[in-house]
Amino acid sequence: MRIIFEEHQYAAVCVQNELKGICTLQDVDKYISVSYVGYFYNPIPEIKDCVFILPKVLLEDKEITTEDGKKTKIEIIANIPTVIDENGNESWVKPEDIISPQGQEKYLPKDYRKFIYEFSVWMYRSLNVYRQNNRNSKAIYYKTLPQEGRGRRHEASTFLDIILSLIRFNKENQNFFLYTIKNLHSGHNKINWTKTISKSQCVVQGNDVLYLNAVNKKRKINFEDELFVIFFSILYYLNDNYGFKAQINCKYELLTGKQFDSYLNGMGKVKLHQIKYRYFSDKTLQLWDICYAFFDNAYKIAVNMNQHEYLLAKSFEHVFEAIIDELIGDTDIPKGLENQYDGKLVDHMYIYDDLIKSDDDDDKKEIYYIGDSKYYKNGHNLGKESVYKQYTYARNVIQWNIDLFMNNNEYNEEERYKHIRLRNDDGDPLTEGYNVIPNFFISAYVNKD
C-alpha cells in the first residue's frame, strides 16, 4: 500500500503518480497538499496499488537546527525512533520517507508498520460506517467500479472491501479449512495392497514378505482443493503486496509470480468458471463468490486505467466528531442544549453524576457534561477562542435552565428537577448558585507505546 498524510506539504515530484486522478494541483512552489482522508485505488501502471491518505494526527512538528545554525520546524511521523544513516547522522522519519512499501520497510519499525496497516483499515471502516449513517452528508466522496448483473459478487464493493472479506473469511473459518482438507486427503497415502501385490515385486526374508515399491491410492483431481489453492494464493499475494498478515495454514503449492499475474489478468475468472458448479455447501459457495469478486475487480482495474475507486472524507473532523459522540454522547438531550438558541452547536453532551455531593446526601443527582472535539495535529495547542466557546456553552445551559424554571405555566417544577440537578438546593432554592458544569476537550493523539 502507498501512504500519504493529510495536509502535509509534499514536493509535487514525490506524489504526482500516487495522486494522479485524485489530486494533482500544486502551488507556485510546486508543492501538493491533500485535504482528504481515506482510501482510493490507483490503477495507473506506475502504481496499481491501494493508496491511503491518513489523518494529520499521526504527524507532529519538530524543531530542528539547520547546518547554518537556524532553527526551523519540520513535520515528522509521531513517536518513531530516529534513524541513523551510514554516516552516523541522526534524522527523523518524515512523511516522504514512507510513501512506498519499500520506504515503509526501511524506516518504520515492525510494530509501527503493523499499527499503520491496522489503523488504515480501521480508518477506512470508520468512513464506511459514517457514510452509511449519513447518506446525505457532503463530507464523504464515494465511488466504486461499475458493476453489472445480480448476486453477491456483483454488489458495489471497493477492491479493499473485497480484500477485507477474504481476510475475514480466512480468520473466521480456520476450522472449516482444517476439517475439509483433512477429509479430502484421508487415505491419500494409504497403500493399495491389491495393486501392490499384483504389480510390484516382493522380497522374501524368512517368514516376512517385503514390497519395495508400494502403490499408494491415487485420487482424481479434487475441485475443492483447486478452490483452496486459489484462495490461499490470493492471501499470499495480499500479504506480499499489501502488507497484510493473513494466516495461511496449508501445505499446498501456491500460485505465485508470473503464474498468479496471469490469474489477475483474466485467468482467475476463467479457472473459477470452470469449477463453479462443483460446489454445493454454503461455505464453499461463499468462498467461490469472494474469490471471483477479487479477480473480477482486479481485472476491471487493470483494463479500465481511468477508473479510480475511492472512499474519501473531505472534512474528516466531522467523522472524528461522530466517532466521539457515538462513544460518549447522549441522544435524548433536550432541544436547546446541544443546538443552542444563539446558534452555537455543542459537539458532545451527556448526563452523569453530580461532582458536588455531601456525605449525608443520599439522593443521586445528575448534571450535564459538555465536551468539544478538537481534530488537530499531534501536540497542537488549544486556542483562546476554543476555551472561551466552552464558557459560552456552559452559560447557555445555565440560561436554558433559568428559562425553564421561570416558565411555570408550561413545566411542572417537581418533574423538571427530578433527575437533572444544575442547582444546589441547600438553603433557598431560588437564590442558591448552580453546580459545576464539567467542561472538557477531546483531541486525538498517538500513544508513545
C-alpha positions as CSV (number, residue, x, y, z in Angstrom):
1,M,0.0,0.0,0.0
2,R,1.0,3.6,-0.5
3,I,0.7,6.1,2.4
4,I,0.0,9.8,2.1
5,F,-0.7,12.2,5.0
6,E,-3.5,14.8,5.1
7,E,-2.4,18.4,4.7
8,H,1.3,17.6,4.6
9,Q,3.2,19.7,2.0
10,Y,4.7,17.3,-0.5
11,A,7.0,18.2,-3.3
12,A,4.9,17.5,-6.4
13,V,7.5,15.2,-7.9
14,C,7.2,12.9,-4.8
15,V,3.5,12.1,-5.1
16,Q,2.4,13.1,-8.6
17,N,1.9,9.4,-9.6
18,E,0.2,8.3,-6.3
19,L,-2.3,11.2,-6.5
20,K,-2.9,11.1,-10.3
21,G,-6.6,11.3,-10.9
22,I,-7.4,12.4,-7.4
23,C,-5.4,15.5,-6.6
24,T,-2.6,16.9,-8.7
25,L,-3.0,20.6,-8.2
26,Q,0.3,22.2,-7.0
27,D,1.0,25.7,-5.6
28,V,3.5,28.1,-7.1
29,D,6.4,26.4,-5.2
30,K,5.4,23.1,-6.8
31,Y,4.1,21.6,-3.6
32,I,0.9,19.5,-3.2
33,S,-1.2,19.3,0.0
34,V,-4.1,16.9,0.2
35,S,-7.2,17.9,2.2
36,Y,-8.8,14.4,2.2
37,V,-8.6,11.4,4.5
38,G,-9.4,7.9,3.2
39,Y,-8.7,5.3,0.6
40,F,-8.5,5.0,-3.2
41,Y,-7.2,2.5,-5.6
42,N,-4.9,4.0,-8.3
43,P,-4.9,1.8,-11.4
44,I,-2.1,3.6,-13.4
45,P,0.7,1.2,-14.4
46,E,3.3,3.0,-12.2
47,I,1.2,2.4,-9.1
48,K,-1.5,-0.3,-9.4
49,D,-1.9,-0.2,-5.6
50,C,-4.1,0.9,-2.7
51,V,-3.4,4.5,-1.6
52,F,-4.3,5.5,2.0
53,I,-4.5,9.2,3.0
54,L,-4.0,9.1,6.7
55,P,-5.2,11.8,9.3
56,K,-2.8,14.5,10.2
57,V,-3.0,13.4,13.9
58,L,-0.2,10.9,13.0
59,L,2.2,13.9,12.4
60,E,3.9,16.2,14.8
61,D,6.0,19.4,14.4
62,K,9.7,19.0,15.3
63,E,12.0,21.9,15.8
64,I,15.5,21.3,14.3
65,T,18.7,23.3,13.8
66,T,19.9,23.5,10.2
67,E,23.5,23.4,9.1
68,D,23.7,27.2,9.1
69,G,22.5,27.4,12.7
70,K,19.0,28.5,12.1
71,K,16.0,26.9,13.8
72,T,13.1,25.6,11.7
73,K,10.1,23.3,12.1
74,I,9.6,20.1,10.1
75,E,6.7,17.6,10.1
76,I,7.7,14.1,11.2
77,I,5.8,10.9,11.9
78,A,4.8,10.9,15.6
79,N,6.6,8.7,18.1
80,I,9.0,6.9,15.7
81,P,12.7,6.5,16.8
82,T,15.2,8.5,14.9
83,V,17.1,6.9,12.0
84,I,20.9,6.7,11.9
85,D,22.3,6.9,8.4
86,E,25.5,5.3,7.1
87,N,27.5,8.5,8.2
88,G,26.2,8.2,11.7
89,N,23.9,11.2,11.4
90,E,20.6,11.2,13.2
91,S,17.4,12.1,11.3
92,W,13.7,11.9,11.9
93,V,11.2,9.8,9.8
94,K,9.3,12.2,7.5
95,P,6.1,11.5,5.5
96,E,8.0,11.5,2.3
97,D,10.1,8.6,3.5
98,I,7.2,6.1,3.8
99,I,5.1,6.8,0.7
100,S,6.2,3.5,-0.9
101,P,6.2,-0.1,0.6
102,Q,10.0,-0.1,0.3
103,G,10.2,3.1,2.4
104,Q,7.9,1.7,5.0
105,E,10.0,-1.5,5.3
106,K,13.2,0.6,5.6
107,Y,12.1,3.4,8.0
108,L,9.2,2.0,10.1
109,P,9.8,-0.4,13.0
110,K,7.9,-3.7,12.7
111,D,5.4,-2.8,15.4
112,Y,4.8,0.6,13.9
113,R,4.2,-0.9,10.4
114,K,1.6,-3.2,12.0
115,F,0.0,-0.2,13.6
116,I,-0.1,1.7,10.4
117,Y,-1.7,-1.1,8.4
118,E,-4.3,-1.8,11.0
119,F,-5.0,1.9,11.6
120,S,-5.5,2.3,7.8
121,V,-8.2,-0.4,7.7
122,W,-9.9,0.9,10.8
123,M,-9.9,4.4,9.3
124,Y,-11.5,3.0,6.1
125,R,-14.1,1.2,8.1
126,S,-15.0,4.3,10.1
127,L,-15.6,6.2,6.8
128,N,-17.8,3.4,5.6
129,V,-19.9,3.5,8.8
130,Y,-20.2,7.3,8.7
131,R,-21.3,7.1,5.0
132,Q,-23.9,4.6,5.8
133,N,-25.3,6.6,8.7
134,N,-25.2,9.9,6.9
135,R,-26.3,9.3,3.4
136,N,-26.9,13.0,2.6
137,S,-23.6,14.2,4.0
138,K,-21.4,16.2,1.7
139,A,-18.3,15.3,3.7
140,I,-17.8,11.8,2.1
141,Y,-16.9,11.1,-1.6
142,Y,-17.6,7.5,-2.7
143,K,-17.1,5.7,-6.0
144,T,-16.8,2.1,-7.0
145,L,-16.1,0.5,-10.3
146,P,-19.2,-0.2,-12.5
147,Q,-21.0,-3.4,-11.5
148,E,-23.3,-5.5,-13.7
149,G,-25.7,-8.4,-13.1
150,R,-27.0,-9.8,-9.9
151,G,-25.7,-11.9,-7.0
152,R,-23.4,-11.3,-4.0
153,R,-20.3,-11.0,-6.1
154,H,-21.9,-8.1,-8.0
155,E,-22.6,-5.8,-5.0
156,A,-20.9,-2.4,-5.4
157,S,-17.8,-3.0,-3.2
158,T,-14.4,-1.4,-3.4
159,F,-11.3,-3.5,-4.0
160,L,-10.5,-3.0,-0.3
161,D,-13.9,-4.3,0.8
162,I,-13.2,-7.5,-1.1
163,I,-9.7,-7.8,0.4
164,L,-11.1,-7.4,3.9
165,S,-13.8,-10.0,3.1
166,L,-11.2,-12.5,2.1
167,I,-9.1,-11.9,5.2
168,R,-12.2,-12.1,7.4
169,F,-13.3,-15.3,5.8
170,N,-9.9,-16.9,6.4
171,K,-9.9,-15.7,10.1
172,E,-13.4,-16.9,10.9
173,N,-13.2,-20.3,9.1
174,Q,-10.0,-21.9,10.2
175,N,-11.8,-25.0,11.5
176,F,-13.7,-25.3,8.2
177,F,-10.4,-25.4,6.2
178,L,-8.7,-27.9,8.6
179,Y,-11.7,-30.2,8.7
180,T,-12.4,-30.1,4.9
181,I,-8.7,-30.6,3.9
182,K,-8.4,-33.5,6.4
183,N,-11.4,-35.3,4.9
184,L,-10.2,-34.6,1.3
185,H,-6.9,-36.2,2.0
186,S,-7.9,-39.0,4.3
187,G,-6.5,-42.2,2.9
188,H,-4.4,-40.3,0.4
189,N,-1.2,-42.1,1.4
190,K,-2.6,-45.5,2.3
191,I,-1.2,-48.4,0.4
192,N,-3.4,-50.1,-2.3
193,W,-2.5,-53.7,-1.4
194,T,-4.3,-55.2,-4.4
195,K,-2.3,-53.2,-6.9
196,T,0.9,-53.5,-4.9
197,I,0.7,-57.4,-4.8
198,S,-0.3,-57.7,-8.5
199,K,2.1,-55.1,-10.0
200,S,5.3,-55.0,-7.8
201,Q,7.9,-57.5,-6.9
202,C,8.5,-58.7,-3.4
203,V,11.4,-59.8,-1.3
204,V,11.0,-62.8,1.0
205,Q,13.1,-62.8,4.2
206,G,12.3,-65.8,6.3
207,N,8.6,-65.5,7.2
208,D,8.4,-61.8,6.1
209,V,7.4,-60.5,2.7
210,L,8.7,-57.1,1.8
211,Y,7.3,-54.9,-1.1
212,L,9.9,-52.3,-2.1
213,N,7.6,-50.3,-4.4
214,A,4.3,-50.0,-2.7
215,V,1.4,-48.4,-4.7
216,N,-0.4,-45.6,-3.0
217,K,-4.1,-44.9,-3.5
218,K,-4.4,-42.3,-6.2
219,R,-7.1,-39.7,-6.1
220,K,-8.7,-37.9,-9.0
221,I,-8.4,-34.1,-9.2
222,N,-10.4,-32.5,-6.4
223,F,-12.1,-29.3,-7.2
224,E,-12.3,-28.1,-3.6
225,D,-8.5,-28.5,-3.5
226,E,-8.3,-26.2,-6.5
227,L,-10.5,-23.6,-4.9
228,F,-8.4,-23.7,-1.7
229,V,-5.2,-23.3,-3.7
230,I,-6.7,-20.2,-5.4
231,F,-7.9,-18.8,-2.1
232,F,-4.6,-19.2,-0.3
233,S,-2.7,-17.9,-3.3
234,I,-4.7,-14.7,-3.1
235,L,-4.0,-14.4,0.6
236,Y,-0.2,-14.9,-0.1
237,Y,-0.4,-12.2,-2.8
238,L,-2.2,-9.8,-0.3
239,N,0.4,-10.5,2.4
240,D,3.3,-9.9,0.0
241,N,1.9,-6.9,-1.8
242,Y,-0.2,-5.0,0.7
243,G,1.4,-5.8,4.0
244,F,-1.5,-7.8,5.5
245,K,-0.7,-10.6,7.8
246,A,-3.4,-13.2,6.9
247,Q,-2.6,-16.6,8.4
248,I,-2.0,-19.4,5.8
249,N,-2.4,-22.9,7.3
250,C,-2.0,-25.2,4.4
251,K,0.7,-27.3,2.6
252,Y,-0.5,-26.6,-0.9
253,E,1.9,-25.4,-3.7
254,L,0.6,-21.9,-4.2
255,L,0.3,-19.8,-7.3
256,T,2.9,-17.1,-7.2
257,G,4.9,-14.7,-9.5
258,K,4.0,-14.8,-13.2
259,Q,1.6,-17.6,-12.7
260,F,-0.5,-15.5,-10.3
261,D,-0.2,-12.5,-12.6
262,S,-1.9,-14.4,-15.3
263,Y,-4.8,-15.1,-12.9
264,L,-5.0,-11.4,-12.2
265,N,-5.2,-10.7,-15.9
266,G,-8.2,-12.9,-16.5
267,M,-7.1,-16.5,-16.0
268,G,-8.5,-16.4,-12.4
269,K,-12.0,-15.7,-13.7
270,V,-11.7,-18.4,-16.4
271,K,-10.5,-21.1,-13.9
272,L,-13.2,-20.2,-11.4
273,H,-15.9,-20.5,-14.1
274,Q,-14.5,-24.0,-14.9
275,I,-15.0,-25.3,-11.4
276,K,-18.1,-23.2,-10.5
277,Y,-20.7,-25.9,-10.5
278,R,-18.7,-28.3,-8.3
279,Y,-19.7,-26.7,-5.1
280,F,-22.8,-27.3,-3.0
281,S,-22.1,-26.3,0.6
282,D,-22.8,-22.7,1.7
283,K,-19.2,-22.2,2.8
284,T,-17.6,-23.3,-0.5
285,L,-20.2,-21.2,-2.4
286,Q,-19.3,-18.1,-0.3
287,L,-15.6,-18.8,-0.8
288,W,-16.1,-19.1,-4.6
289,D,-18.0,-15.8,-4.6
290,I,-15.4,-13.7,-2.8
291,C,-12.5,-15.3,-4.9
292,Y,-14.4,-14.4,-8.1
293,A,-15.1,-10.9,-6.9
294,F,-11.4,-10.4,-6.2
295,F,-10.3,-11.4,-9.7
296,D,-13.2,-9.6,-11.3
297,N,-12.4,-6.3,-9.7
298,A,-8.6,-6.8,-10.2
299,Y,-9.2,-7.4,-13.9
300,K,-11.5,-4.4,-14.3
301,I,-9.0,-2.2,-12.6
302,A,-6.3,-3.4,-14.9
303,V,-8.4,-2.9,-18.0
304,N,-10.0,0.4,-17.0
305,M,-6.9,2.6,-16.5
306,N,-9.0,5.7,-16.0
307,Q,-11.4,4.1,-13.4
308,H,-10.5,5.1,-9.8
309,E,-12.5,3.8,-6.9
310,Y,-12.4,5.7,-3.6
311,L,-13.9,6.4,-0.2
312,L,-12.6,9.8,0.9
313,A,-13.6,12.3,3.6
314,K,-13.3,15.9,2.6
315,S,-13.8,17.0,6.2
316,F,-12.5,14.3,8.5
317,E,-13.2,16.4,11.6
318,H,-16.9,15.5,11.1
319,V,-16.1,11.8,11.1
320,F,-13.9,12.2,14.2
321,E,-16.7,14.1,16.0
322,A,-19.2,11.4,15.1
323,I,-16.9,8.7,16.5
324,I,-16.5,10.5,19.8
325,D,-20.2,11.3,20.0
326,E,-21.1,7.7,19.4
327,L,-18.8,6.8,22.4
328,I,-19.9,9.3,25.0
329,G,-22.8,11.4,23.7
330,D,-26.5,11.0,24.9
331,T,-29.2,11.0,22.3
332,D,-32.0,12.3,24.4
333,I,-30.7,15.8,25.2
334,P,-33.5,18.4,25.2
335,K,-33.7,20.7,22.3
336,G,-31.9,24.0,23.0
337,L,-29.0,22.4,24.8
338,E,-27.0,20.9,22.0
339,N,-28.4,23.1,19.3
340,Q,-28.3,26.3,21.4
341,Y,-30.6,29.2,20.7
342,D,-27.8,31.6,19.9
343,G,-26.7,29.4,17.0
344,K,-23.9,27.5,18.8
345,L,-23.7,23.8,18.3
346,V,-22.3,21.7,21.2
347,D,-20.2,18.7,19.9
348,H,-21.0,16.3,22.8
349,M,-23.3,16.4,25.8
350,Y,-24.3,13.7,28.2
351,I,-25.8,13.2,31.7
352,Y,-23.7,11.9,34.5
353,D,-23.3,12.1,38.3
354,D,-23.0,15.4,40.1
355,L,-19.5,16.4,41.1
356,I,-20.6,18.0,44.3
357,K,-22.2,15.6,46.7
358,S,-22.1,15.7,50.5
359,D,-21.7,12.5,52.6
360,D,-25.2,12.8,54.1
361,D,-26.8,13.3,50.7
362,D,-28.5,10.0,49.7
363,D,-30.2,11.4,46.6
364,K,-28.4,10.7,43.3
365,K,-28.1,13.9,41.4
366,E,-27.2,14.1,37.7
367,I,-25.9,17.1,35.7
368,Y,-24.9,17.8,32.1
369,Y,-21.3,17.3,30.9
370,I,-20.1,19.3,27.9
371,G,-17.4,18.0,25.5
372,D,-15.7,19.6,22.5
373,S,-13.9,17.6,19.8
374,K,-10.6,19.1,18.5
375,Y,-9.3,17.5,15.4
376,Y,-5.7,18.8,15.4
377,K,-2.3,17.6,14.5
378,N,-0.5,15.7,17.2
379,G,0.6,18.0,20.1
380,H,-1.4,21.1,18.7
381,N,-2.3,23.6,21.4
382,L,-5.8,24.8,22.0
383,G,-6.6,28.4,21.1
384,K,-8.2,31.1,23.4
385,E,-11.3,31.1,21.2
386,S,-11.9,27.4,21.8
387,V,-11.7,27.9,25.6
388,Y,-14.0,30.9,25.5
389,K,-16.6,29.0,23.5
390,Q,-16.7,26.3,26.2
391,Y,-17.6,29.0,28.8
392,T,-20.3,30.2,26.5
393,Y,-21.7,26.7,26.1
394,A,-22.0,26.4,29.9
395,R,-23.6,29.8,30.3
396,N,-26.2,28.9,27.7
397,V,-27.0,25.7,29.5
398,I,-27.5,27.6,32.8
399,Q,-29.7,30.2,31.0
400,W,-31.8,27.4,29.4
401,N,-32.5,26.1,32.9
402,I,-33.3,29.5,34.3
403,D,-35.8,30.0,31.4
404,L,-37.3,26.6,32.1
405,F,-37.6,27.4,35.8
406,M,-39.3,30.7,35.2
407,N,-41.9,29.3,32.9
408,N,-44.2,27.7,35.5
409,N,-47.2,27.6,33.2
410,E,-45.5,25.1,30.8
411,Y,-43.5,22.9,33.1
412,N,-44.1,21.2,36.4
413,E,-41.3,22.2,38.8
414,E,-41.2,18.8,40.6
415,E,-40.8,16.8,37.4
416,R,-38.3,19.3,36.0
417,Y,-35.7,18.8,38.7
418,K,-36.5,15.1,39.4
419,H,-33.4,13.8,37.5
420,I,-31.3,16.7,36.3
421,R,-29.8,19.0,39.0
422,L,-27.9,22.0,38.0
423,R,-28.9,23.9,41.1
424,N,-27.7,23.2,44.7
425,D,-31.0,23.2,46.7
426,D,-29.4,23.6,50.2
427,G,-30.9,26.7,51.6
428,D,-33.0,28.9,49.4
429,P,-33.7,27.1,46.1
430,L,-34.5,30.3,44.3
431,T,-31.2,32.1,45.0
432,E,-28.7,29.3,45.5
433,G,-25.8,29.2,42.9
434,Y,-25.5,26.5,40.3
435,N,-23.3,23.4,40.5
436,V,-20.2,23.0,38.5
437,I,-20.7,22.1,34.8
438,P,-17.9,19.8,33.8
439,N,-16.4,21.1,30.5
440,F,-13.6,19.4,28.5
441,F,-11.9,19.0,25.2
442,I,-11.2,15.7,23.3
443,S,-8.2,15.5,21.0
444,A,-6.7,12.6,19.1
445,Y,-3.1,11.6,19.7
446,V,-0.6,8.8,19.1
447,N,0.3,6.8,22.2
448,K,4.1,6.5,22.6
449,D,3.7,2.7,23.0
